[in-house]
Amino acid sequence: MNNVTSSSNPVGNRETILILTPLARFYQEYWDNLLKLSYPHELITLAFMIPKSREGNSATAQLQEQITKTQKSGPEKNRFASIIIERQDFDPPLASQNEGERHKMENQKARRAAMSRARNSLLFTTLGPSTSWVLWLDSDIVETPPDLIQDLAAHDKAIIVPNCFQRYTDKYKQPAERPYDFNSWQDSETAQKLGEQMGPDDILLEGYADMATYRTLMAYMVDEDGDPQQEVPLDGVGGTALLVKAEVHRDGAMFPPFPFYHLIETEGFAKMAKRLGWSATGLPNYRVYHYNE
């Protein structure tokens, strides 16, 4: 353990990366993007948590097919150190995984509590003593810069998150982009006062008109001509793409499946990490892209 580093030069120091993905649906573009990552694949372990459902069974079969192609017959440079597939030991709270259903406000507490349980289970069963960094990467992140890991690690931050956007076709049939993940934010007095008025089991949610928090959202901090390396301090983080020094998780920072200071899942993780003395950093001008349903 004493020799394990998590530094700004992870390739030079041969630091091992654990990429963790809760996976309910398989997207070929996600896998293709993984293969394009320029970080040495022999230093990367992949681990997946898949629900025990019909959709989960289909995702598992598709994932296993790609794993076999990559690990057994693909180019050696594409092969990962190891790949782990786990199945959830609890039922998913939502029958449907379509985007509209997932994002309904009334579904958030149950959905994100279940996601927290899946994240924690995946983390606690795969984090090894030699792991330097944990990259949380959602299964619907289909495009990142190839140097994603090196770019994020270069900042040498305990917790760092890029900005998650979505490509789409606008009403003029032109390619466009829009912010997707609203869980990376700087706190506001309004949100803190809302929390003070809540019951112990209530949670604050971001991105819903019925709960105006007036937090400063990283999604809207983008400067089109801005420096991709610009850093901003954050109080909440999203988990679509999130790089964490392994020691932060070893210190006990996990994803609360219960209201933690009225926060849950990744936002609760940022709060818990902060209580343990770690801080979160955002890169508003560094983009990764979410699948567009």
Secondary structure, DSSP 4 states (H G I P E B T S, - for coil): -TT----S-TTTTT-EEEEEEE-SS--HHHHHHHHH--S-GGGEEEEEEE-SSHHHHHHHHHHHHHHHIIIIIS-GGG--SEEEEEE-SS--S-S---HHHHT-GGGHHHHHHHHHHHHHHHHHHH--TTEEEEEEE-TTEEE--TTHHHHHHTT--SEEEEEEEEEEE-TTS-EEEEE-----EE--HHHHHHHHTS-TT----SS-TTS----EEGGG---TTS-TT--EEESB--SSEEEEEHHHHHTT----SS-BTTB-HHHHHHHHHHHTT--EEEEEEEEEEE---
